[in-house]
Amino acid sequence: MNNVYKKLLMCVESIQKKTDFRPEVAMILGSGLGDYADGIQIEQTIDYTEIEGFPTSTVAGHKGRFVFGYVGEVPVVIMQGRVHFYEGYPMTDVVLPTRLMGMLGAKKLILTNAAGGVNFDFQPGDFMLIRDHITVAVPSPLIGQNIEELGVRFPDMSEVYSARMRDVVKRIAGDMGIKLQEGVYMQLTGPAYETPAEVRLARILGGDAVGMSTACEAMAAHHMGIEVCGISCITNLAAGMSAQKLNHVEVQETADRVAKQFKELITAIVMNI
């Protein structure tokens, strides 16, 4: 058996020994949204450290646990803290949690992140609905022996981010009076912020926002037939677009400032998709 799949099955079995909860929607929460899960109707929580073979996040402010519960009447599983490629894990470990949530029953995935704006029309605090992504700077999570149990060897990627779900999000944001940008997200490795030259390259390639996560998770989910929606919180303008130096504290402050509105939007999305 494929070693990656064997590890995934071990993690699934470890969770199923602790809960028989079956989610319909999975969520991965980025900076500023980590405490969203604390406000839902929680049925059970499982720390990543309790799951045999599971990679654990080392990023400050990420709780590192699965939360199982309900948003309204919708059964959900939420990751409080994701695993990043820059932490030193192989890409198959980075997307293992995504695949695991799918194997637990989730058919839809909502991805959120904090991102740097590459588009000069964006402002810190804007939300960007991800229409497409660029991953030329990071290895594909599908490299290596294909896991036939999850999906085909050469999956189509012409619509990674569900057009149906994007239409729902745009309608909801409009009804709520929330300004919503739409654009292309480019994932880079991190952990250093991008150089001004890399930001110019991202813009030339057609990117509107840059970050260090999300696209690889979206690819892994799409590969296994999960419907994907992605939203970035634009926490800053990327390097070279303003005189301001970049640091994680200011990124977190912007994410925290708009967190209430972001949470309201996420709740409405979950209840309408």
N, C-alpha and C positions, 0 to 999 in steps of 0.2 A: 504493500500500500504506500502511496505517496506520503512522505514524511510530514509535509505541511498539512495534509488532510488528516493524518493520524493525530497530530498535535491539536488540530481543530476539534476533532471528535473527542479527544481527552478533555478539552475545556468545556465542551457542550455537556458531556457526561457529568463533569464536576458541578456545573450549575444545576443540572436536572436532579442531582441528589439533594439540592437545597431548596428548589422551587419547581412547581409544575405550571407556573404562570406562563400564559401564551400571549405574547404581544402582537398587535396588528401593525403598530407604527414604532419605528426605532428613531432615536434622536442622538446626535453627537453634539454636545454643547461646547462652544468656544469661549474665549475670554469674555467676561462680563455676564455670561449666562449660566455659569456653573451652579448658582443657587436656585435656578428655575425649578429643578426637580424637587427641591425642598417644599415647594408650594403645592404640589399635586397630591392626590389621594394615594399615599404610598402603601403598597401591600408588602413589599420586602426590599431590602437592600443587600447587596453582596459586594464586599470589597474585592478589588482585583487580586489582592494578596491571598484571598481564600480560594482562588481558582487555580487548579493545578496546571502549570505550564503557561499561565497567562502573563504577557508583558505588562509591566507597571509603569505609569507615567512618573517622570521625575521633575515635571514643571511645577514651580511654586504656584499655589492658588488652585491647583487641580486636585479635587478630592480623591479621585481614583476609585470609583465604585460604579456598579450598575444599580439603578433604581427602577423597580418594577411597580407599576401602579396605573392610575386612570387619570386622563385629562377629560373631564366630563364623563362620558360613558366609553371612551376609547381606551382600550388597553395598550399601554406603551412600555417600552424599555428605554431608559435614558442613560447614556454614558456621561458621568460627571468626571471629565478629564479624559483626554484622548492620548494616544501614544503617537509620538512624532518620529519621523525618520532621522532628524538631527540628534535624537537621543542615543543613536548608535544601534538601534534595532534593524534587522533586515526588513525589507519592505513587506515580506509575507507576515511578519509579526505586527507591523503597523496596521495592516488591514484585517488581521485575525479577528478583532472585536466586531468589525462590520459583518464579516462572514458569520460569526457566531450568532449575532442578533438575527440574521436571516434564517439560520438553522433553528433558532428558537421559535420561529413563526412569523417574524416581521416581513410584511410585503411592501412597506413603504419606508423610506429613510429621509429624514430631515437633517441636513448638515448645516452647521453654522460655524463661523470663524470670525476672528478679527483680521482685517487685511489693510494693506497700504494702498491708497488710491493712486493709480497711475494716470488716470483720465483727469485732465485739468478742470473738467466740469463737476468733479466730485468734491465734496467737503467733508471734513471729519464729522462723524455722527450720522452720515448718510447710510442707508441700507441698500445693498446691491443684490438683486436677484441674479443668480448665476445662470447664464444662458448656455455657456460652453466653457471649456477649459483648455489650457495648454500645459503639457507635462514633459516637454522635451528636456527639462533640466533635472528630472528625477527618474529613477528606474521604474518601469511598469511593475505593478504588483502581480501581473500575469506572467512574468518571465519565469522560466523553469518548466518542469513537467506540468502539463495542464491537469487540473482536478476535474475530471469528467463529471463527477457527481454534482459539481456546482454549475458548470457551463461549458460552452464549446471552446475549442482551441483558438479560433479566430473570431472573436465577437465583434459585431457591428457597434460602432461608437458614434453614429451619426446623430443620436439623440440621447446622450447620457442623462441630461437633465430633462425630465418629463415635461413636454409642452402642455399636457393637461394640467399638471400641478402648477406650472408657471402661470397659466391662465387663472387658476383658482387664487394663487397668491396675489396677483395683480388686482383682481377684483376685490379681494378682502382688504388689501392695503388702501385701495381707493375708497372703499366704504368707511374705513377707519380714519381717513384723512392723513395717512402716513405717506410721506414722500418716498418713492421707491425707484432707485436707479436699476438699470439692467445692463449686464455686460459680461465680459470674458475674464475668468479668474486664471491666473498663472501661478502654478505651484513651483517654488524653488526649494532648495534643501534647507536653508537656514543653517545654524542658528543666528548667524550674523545677518543684520538687515542688508538689503541690496545696496550696491553702489549706485551712484547716479548714472553711470554708463549702463549698468544692468537694467535700471529703470527705463532708460531710453530704449534699450533693446526690447523690453517687454512691450512698450508702446508701439514700436515698429512692427512687432509680431502680431499686434492686435489685442494686447491685454489691456484691461481696464483696472484691474486690481491684482496685487501680488500677495502671496502668503506662503505658509510653510506646512500646509495640511490640505485636507478636503478632497482634492482632485483624485488622489490615489484611492481614497475610500469610495468615492463615487464610481470609479472604474470597477473596483472589486464588487460593489453592490450591483451595478448594471450587468456585469458578467453573469451574476447568478439570478438575474431576472427581477431584481428589486427596483421599484419605481423610486426615482431620486429627485429630491428638491434641495437646492443649496442657496443659502443667503449669507452674504458677508456684511459685517459691520465695518464700515470704512473708518478706522480709528485715527488715521493720519494721512497726510500726503507723503508719498514715497520720497526717498532721498533725492536731492537736487531740485525738487519742485518748490521748495521754500528754504529760507535761511535757517530753519530750525533743525537741530540735531535730533536723531531718533533715540528713544529709550523706552523700555518696557513699561515703566511707571506711567508715562503719559498715554501710551496705548491702552493700559488698563483703566486709566481715569476716563478716557473717552468712552470706552466700552461700558463702564459703570454708569456714566451719565445718561446713556440712552437705553440702559438695560430694561427699565420698566416698560417702555414702549415696545422694545424688542420682544419681551415676554408676552405682552398682550397680543402681538402679531403672531407669535408662535402658537399660542393657545388657540387662536381663531383658525389658524391653518390646520392644526391637528383635528379640530372638530368639523372641518369642511372638506378634507381630502378623502 
